[in-house]
Amino acid sequence: MKVTTAVQQGDPKSMTIDASAEWHADLIVVGSHGRNALDRFLMGSGSEAIARHAPCSVEIVRIPWAR
């Protein structure tokens, strides 16, 4: 398995999508804060934007809230 990582500056959504296309990525793995619908509406969701526009599969990892 070949894994590539990078640290870049810029808009995380567009940088991730552009890098995945450039690298011909098979999978993008991103984290999610697990915000509710109102927070997503007001602030946007980076994970959701990446999943909608990425040229490959996207795995969104969400940590369950502590109870």
C-alpha positions in Angstrom: 0.0 0.0 0.0 1.4 3.4 -0.9 0.3 6.3 1.3 1.1 10.0 0.5 0.8 12.9 2.8 1.3 16.7 2.4 1.0 19.9 4.4 -0.2 22.9 2.4 -1.6 26.3 3.0 -4.9 27.4 1.4 -8.6 26.5 1.4 -8.7 22.9 2.8 -11.6 21.9 0.5 -10.1 23.0 -2.8 -6.6 22.0 -1.9 -7.7 18.5 -1.0 -9.7 18.0 -4.2 -6.9 19.5 -6.4 -4.3 17.3 -4.8 -6.3 14.1 -5.1 -6.8 14.8 -8.8 -3.1 15.6 -9.3 -2.0 12.4 -7.4 -4.7 10.2 -9.1 -5.8 9.2 -5.6 -8.0 6.2 -5.0 -9.3 7.3 -1.6 -9.5 10.4 0.5 -9.9 10.1 4.3 -11.2 13.1 6.2 -12.4 13.8 9.7 -15.7 15.3 10.7 -16.7 17.3 13.8 -20.2 15.7 13.7 -21.9 19.1 13.6 -25.7 19.4 13.5 -27.7 20.5 10.5 -27.9 24.2 11.6 -24.1 24.4 12.1 -23.4 22.8 8.7 -25.9 25.3 7.1 -24.3 28.3 8.7 -20.6 27.3 8.6 -20.5 24.8 5.8 -19.0 21.3 6.0 -15.5 20.7 4.6 -16.0 17.0 4.7 -19.2 17.2 2.8 -17.8 19.5 0.1 -14.9 17.2 -0.4 -17.2 14.1 -0.6 -19.4 15.9 -3.2 -16.6 17.2 -5.5 -13.7 14.7 -5.1 -12.7 12.6 -8.2 -12.4 9.5 -6.1 -14.0 7.7 -3.0 -14.1 9.7 0.2 -14.2 8.1 3.7 -15.5 10.5 6.4 -14.4 9.4 9.9 -16.5 10.8 12.8 -15.7 10.4 16.4 -18.9 9.7 18.5 -19.7 12.3 21.1 -18.7 11.4 24.6 -21.7 10.8 26.9 
